[in-house]
Amino acid sequence: MALLEVKDLKIKFGGLTAVDEFSISIEKNELVGLIGPNGAGKTTVFNMLTGVYLPTSGTITLDGQDIVGKRPYDIVSYGAARTFQNIRLFKDLTVIDNVKIAYHKQMKYNMIEGIFRLPSYWKEEKIANDYAIELLDIFDMKPYADSLAKNLPYGKQRKLEIARALATGPKILMLDEPAAGMNPQETKELMETIDLIRNKFNIAILLIEHDMSLVMGICEKITVIDYGKIICVGNPEQIKCDPNVIKAYLGE
C-alpha cells in the first residue's frame, strides 16, 4: 500500500470546478513534484490533502487511514505536515520556540507537572530543546536559535518553516513553493537540504515549485496539472519532452 493514495479528488467552489479527478500515489521515502501554471489548482490540492478544504468527492488515504473530513490538526497527528506559499511563522517568538511548539504533541508531562515545574517537566523540556537544536543544526540555523523569527532573512524564514514542520514527526512533508523568493545560492542549498531531509528522516516529500531547476534536479516523479486536471505524470525527462506540458507550462 502506498503511503499516500489519492483517487478522483474533486472540489467545486459554486459553479467552478477548481480540481477535477486528481489522483496521485506516493510511496514511503519518495520525492514527488506537483507543477503547473499559476491558478492550475496546486495549492488547492494541498489544502484538500491537509484538511483546509473539504473535497466535493474523492478519497484520500494516508498510511491506511481515511483522512477526508478530518481537521488539519488531526491530519498532522496521522503524519502529514506542510509549509505554505506565504510564510506563517510565530514571528514574535524565538527561532527555537517556533520549532518546539510543533513538537508539543510528543511531550509527555501534564498540566500539573508543568505548573509546578516538576522533574518530569524539565526532562521533557530538555528533550524538546535538544531535538529543536538538532533540527536547526541540519539547516545551519543553530546560531539563530535565540533570535526572533521576524528578524531572520527571508531564506532562513523559509528554512525555519520547514524545520517546524519536521518537528511534528511527519511521514510525508508537503512543501508549497519552498524556493519562492530565494536567490540561486539559497535554492541550491535548499535542494541539498530537501534531499538530506528525505534520507535522514526517511519520509516522503510532495513538492510544489515553479523553479524548474529544483524540481527537475531532485524529484523522482512529477505530476503536472492545468486547469485543475492532470495532463501528465512521469519522470523529469518524460515531463520535459511531453508536448502538453510544453504547451501549458514550460513554453516552446
N, C-alpha and C positions, 0 to 999 in steps of 0.2 A: 504493500500500500504506500502511495506517495505521502510525503509529509503534509503537503497542501494540495487538495484536489478541489478544483472549482469547475462547475459544469453549468453551462447555459445561463449565465448570470445576466440579468436584465434589470434596468431601472428606468422608470419614467418620471419626469417632472411635468405634471399637467399633460399636455399633448406631445411633449418632446421625449423621445427615447434617447437618453444620453449614452447608455451602454446596452448592447444587444447581443445575446448569445455568446457571451465571453466565457471561454473555458481555458484553464491552464492547469498543468500538473507539475509540481516541484518536488524533487526528491530531497532527502536529507543531504546536507552539505553541498547542494547545487547552487550555482550562481547564475541567476536568470535576469535578463534585461527586459524592460517593457518600454517601448519607444513609440513615437508618433507625433504628428504635428500638434501645435498648441490647440487646445479645445477638443482633442480627439477622445478624451474620456479617461486618461491615465490616472489622474488623481481621484476621479470618481470611483474607479475600480479599487484603489487603496482605501477610500472611505467606506466602501461596502465590506472589504475584507477585514477592516478593523472596527466595524460596528458603528461608525459615524452615520452612515446611511443604511437604511433597511432596503434590501433588494426587492423589486417588484416580483421577481421569480428567480429560480435557480438555486443551486446548492453550493455550500462552502464547507469543506471538511478539513479540519486541522488536527493532524495526528490521531485520526479516528473519531474526533468529536465534531458534531454538527454545531457550527457557531453562528448560523443565521439567526438574527434576532437577539443575540447576546449583547450585553453592554460592553463598551470599549474596555473598561477595567477588568471585566470577566475574560475577554479575549486575550488580554495581556497575561492573565493567570494561566490560560491554556497554552501560552508560549509564542505569541505574536507581538512584536514591538515595532514601532515605526518612528520615522522622523518626518518633518513637514517641509513644504516648499518655503514657507515663511517661518523663520526660526522662532521656536516657542520655548525659551528658557525662563527660569526664575531669575530675572536679571538683577534683582537686588540681593540675591543670595550669593554666597561664595561658589566657586567652581566645584569644590569638593562636596558642598552641601547639595548642589544640583544632582550630583551622582548618587549620594547617599539616600536622597529622597526616593529615588527609583528602586533602591534596594530594600525598602521598608517591609515588603511582604515576606522577605526571607528572615526577618529579625524575630526573635522568639520571646522577648520579655513582654510582660503585660503592663497595664496602666499603673497598677500599684507599684510594681518594681521600678517603673520609670519615674513616678512622682517622688519616691523616696530614695532614688539613686542607689538601689541595692546592687550587690555584686553582679548579679545576672545582667543588669542594665549595662554596666561598664564593660562586661565581657562581650556582649552583643555589639555595643557601640565600637569597640576596638576592632571586631571582625569586619563591621561595615566600613570603618575608616580605612583599614588595611586594604580591603578589596577595592574601594574607591581610588586609593592611591595607585594600586596595581593597574587599574583601567586607565587612569590618567597617564601613567608612565608609558603605556602602549602607544598613546597618541602624542608622546613627547610634551605633555602638559603638566607634569608634576610640579615644575616651578611656579605654575599659576594657581595651585590648589587653593590658596587663601585670597586670591583676587576675586573681586565681584565679577559675575558673569558679564555684566553690561560693559565692563572695561576691556574685555578681550577684543582683539582684532576679529574681523568678520570670519576669516577662515578658521580661527580657533573656536569661535562660537559654533560653527558647523561641526567641528570635531567633538566638542563638548556634548552636543545634542546626540551624536552617535554613541558616545560613551555612556550617556544617561540611559539610552535605550538598551544598551548591552547590560546595564546593571539590573534590569528586570529578569535576566536569565532566560532570554528567548530561545526558541527552537528555530524561528525564522525571523529575520530582520528585514524590514521593508524601508528602503531609503528613497525618499521623494526629492529628486534633484539635489543630491548632496554636494555636487561641484558648482552649483549656482553661485556666481559672484566670486569664484576663486580664480586666481591667476594661474598660468601654466605650471609653475613650480608647485603650487599648492595642490593642483589637480593631480600631478604626478605622484606626490606624497600620498594623496587620498587613495589612488589606485593601489599603491603598495599596502596601505593600511587596510583597505577592504579585503584584499587577498589574505592578509595576515589574520584578520578577524575570522574569516571563514574557516581557516585551517586551525587556528588556536582554540576557538570556541566550538568548532565542529557544528556550525549552524548553517542553515540555508539563507541565501540573501536574494531578495527581489528588488530590483533597482530601476527606478525611473530616472532617466537622464537625457539631456539634449547634447551633451558633449560626446560626440561620436568616437573620439579617440579613446575616451574612458570606456564606453560601452563595448566597442569592438576589441579593446585591449584586455578586458577581464571576464566578460560574460561567455559562458559556455553555450547558452541558448538564449534566443531573443524572440519575443513576441511583438509584432507591430500591429497597432490599431489605428484606424482612421474613421472618423465619424462614429465612434463607439463600436465598430466591428473589427474583428481580427482580419487582417489582409495577408499576413504571412507569419510563419513560425519556422525557425531554423537556426543554424549556427551562424556566426558572423559572416563567413564567406558567402553563404547562401543568401543572407539578408542583403548584403552589398550588391549582389547581382540580380536580385528579383526586380522585374520591371514595375510591378505595382508599388513596391517600396520606393523605388527611384522616383516614380511619378508623384507619389503622395507626400514624400518626406525628404529623401536625400537630395533630390534635384538631379537633372540630367546634365 
